[in-house]
Amino acid sequence: MPEEGAPWDTAMPAWEKFLKEDEIWDVILFLYDFTGQRPRAREEVAAE
């Protein structure tokens, strides 16, 4: 992994230097709408 990816363990490029926060959210929402996918829900932790 390139150092820019730390500490996230991802190969996804960092966009904060290219897009403003509201533009990033516009892209995210467009992708959800375009693909018909829904965001992953938070997983519940099993009670022990």
N, C-alpha and C positions, 0 to 999 in steps of 0.2 A: 504494500500500500504506500502511496506517496505520503509524505509528511502532512500535506494539506488535508488529508482525510482523517487525521487523528483528531479526537479519540474515537471516531464513529465507526471504524472498521467497515468502510464502504468505498466503492470505486466511483460513486456519484460525484461529479465535480461540484465544487462550491460555487454558488451563483451570487453570493452577497456582494461581490465586487462588480457584478455586471447588471443586476436587477435590484430595484428597490423592493422592500418587503411586500408592498401591496401588489407589485408586478409578479412576485414569486407566487403569492396566493392566487392571483388571476390565472397563472399557468396551472397550478394544482387543481383549481376548480374546473378549469377547461378540460383537463385530462379526465377527471372523474365524470364529467358530463359527456365527453366525446366517447369514452370507452364503455360507459354504462356501469362502471365499477363503483363500489361504495368503499369508503375508507375502512380500514380494519378497525374493529371495535377493541377497546381495551379488554385484555383477558383478565378474568377473575382469578384471584389466587385461591387455591383450594385450602380450606380451613383444615388444620391438622388436629 
